[in-house]
Amino acid sequence: MKGNLTKWIVGLGAACAAVTAAACWYSVQYNDARLVVPMDFSEYSFQVRDLPMIGAISLVVAYALFLAALWLRAMVKETKRRANQDYTRRINPNLGLLGFLGFLGFLGFWQYGFNKGVDAFIFFVFFGFFGFFYEGKMSSTLMDERFRRNRERAQLVAMKLAAIPVVVSLFVVCRGALFGSLDYTLIAVTILLALSVALATFLGEYLLYKFDHDEQLEE
């Protein structure tokens, strides 16, 4: 079941990328690159030829929401399962490849030039998916006293480090308009908060693997 879900996630991601590439090609070739290059959205008027790009963008957003829903559901289920079991869950380390979705956050700069929106910057959160690689390497591990101690230690360190971008974002907000623009302030804060969540998620799994692995080597 989990293997099929992984195939669906990867397949849908590849399909979104293919559809977006095809829509961009169509827009450049037959629609004067509308919705591809930055444009003044306040003067935008809908045209039928815009439908491929609008559909592709909607598909990417829906895919991102789908991944976010899966992530939240997995986190809730994992919290409940950890309280009632003695072994870690078994997942495929290849799920860590989903962390590359974090690079979609750079689409935020294109989106801002297109319609002054900052929604796409939230994709930086998906960098935290790289943590699935280390969680997968510790699948079906006995959660003994040592493991639980290392997990608490890893989570504490991860939260401390993840707090750094949050503190920086507070300083950015307190300074007001960044480079004379409130839009730049919003962009900076959005990126910092997204990276903070990603950092906490990734480091929690990476440090747990490192601490547990190092102790086993010492023994």
N, C-alpha and C positions, 0 to 999 in steps of 0.2 A: 504493500500500500504506500509506504513512504517512498519507495523507489519510483513508483508511478507518479507520485506527487512531484518529485524532483524533476522527472522528465517533462511533466506538464509545465512546471515553472520555467525550465530552460527553453522548452519549445515555444511557450508564449512570449518569452523575452526575445528569442530569435525572430519570431514572427513580427513583433512590434518594431524591432530594428529594421527588418526587411521592408515593412510597410512604410515606415518613416523615410527610409532611403528612397523608395520608389516615389513617394509623394513629393519629396524635395526635388528629385529629378524632373518630375512632371511640372512642378511649379517653375523651375529654372528654364525648362525648355519651352513651355507653352503658356506660362502665366506671369511672365516678367519677374519671376522670383518673388512673387508676393507671399508673405508670411514666412519667407526664408531669410531674406535680408532684413535688417532693422528698418522700420517704417513708422510714420506718425500714425498711431492707432486712433487718435482723436478724429482723423479725417478718413478713417477706414469705412468703406462701404462694401457690403457683401456682394460677391459674384459667385455664380454657379461653379466657376473653375477653381474657386477656393476650397470646395468641398473635400478634395483629397487631403490637403494639408490639415484642414480642420478635423477631419476624421482621424488622421494619423496622430495629431496632438491629443485628441480625446482618448484614443486607444492607449497611448503612453501613460496618460494620467490615470486611466482606469487600471492599468497594469500596476502602477505604483501603489494605488489604493488597495489593490488585491494583495500585494506583497506585505503592505503594512498590516492588513487584517490578519494574514497568516502569521505574521510575526507576533502580534499581540495575542492571538489565540494560543500560539505555542508557549509564550511566556506565562500565560495564566495556567495552562495545563501543566507546565513544568513545575511551577510553584506548588501546585496541589500534589503532584506526583512525588516531588522531593520530600514532602512532609510525611509520605506514607510508604516509602520504599528505601531499600538499603543499597541500591545500585543506580548509577547514573543512567540516563536514557541512552539508547543506541541510535546514533544518526550517522549519516554519510559525511566524511570530512570534505567531500567535494562540494558540499553546500557552501563552504567558505568562498567559493568562486562568485557567489552572489554579492560579495563585497565590492566587486568591480562596478556594481550598479551605482556606487557612491560617486563615480566619475560623472554620472548624469547631472550631478549638482552644478557642474560648470555650464549647463544649459541655462542656468539662471541669469548669466550675463547676457545671453542672447535674448531671453525673455524680457529682461529689463529694457533692452534696446528696442524690443518689439512693442510692448504695451505697458512698460513701467511696472510690471509685476515682479514679485520676488518668490513666488510659490515654488519654483523649481529648485531653489537652494536647499529645500528640505531633503532633497535626494542625498545630501552629504551624510544623513543619518545612516544610510545603508552601508557605509564603510564599516560599521559595527558588525556586519555579517561575516567579515573575515574571521571573527571569533568562532564561527561554526567549525572551522578547520581544526582548532585545538580542542573544542568540545567533542568533535567526532573522534579524535585520537584518544580520548579518554572515555569512550563509550563502554558501558557495562562495567565501570570501575566500582569496586566496593567502597561505599561511603562510610569508612570507619572513622574513629576519633581523629586520626591524623588528617584524613581527607577533609573532614568538616572544619578542622582548625585552619588548614591551608585555604579553604574556600573563604572563610571569614576574613583571613588576612589579605587574600587577593582582592576581595570586594572592597575592603577598607582602603587599600592602596589605590585601586582603580577610581573610587569615588573622590579621593583626595586630588588625584591628578586631573580628573574630569572637572573638578571645581575651578581649575585655573582658567579655562575659557569662559566660564560663567562670570568670574571676577573681572576678567578683561572686558567682557561685554558690559558690565556695570560701569566701568570707567568710561567706555565709549558713550554710553547713554548719558552719563553725567556731564560729559563735555559738550553735549548738545549736537548741533549740526556738524557732521564730519565732512571736512573739506568744503564747508559752506552749504552742505546739502543734507536735509533730513532723510532723503532717500538712501544716501550712502550709509547713514547711521543705521537705518533699518536693515540694509543688506548685510552690514558687518555683524550686527547682533544676531540676525537669523543664521548666518554661517557659523558663528561661534557657538551658538546654542546647539545647532545640529551636530557639530563636531564634538561637542561635549557629551552628548548622548551616545554618539558612535564610539568615542574613546572609552566611556564607562563600560559599554557592552563588550567591546573587543578586549580591553585589558582585563576584565573580570575573568574571561576564559583563558587568555594567554598566561596571565600570572599564576592562575591555579595550576595550569599544566606545568609551568616552569618550577613552581615551588614543589609540587608533588614529584616531578621527575628528578629534581636535584636531590631531594631527600632519599629517594630510592637509590640513586647512584652512591650517595654517602654510605648508606647501609650496606 
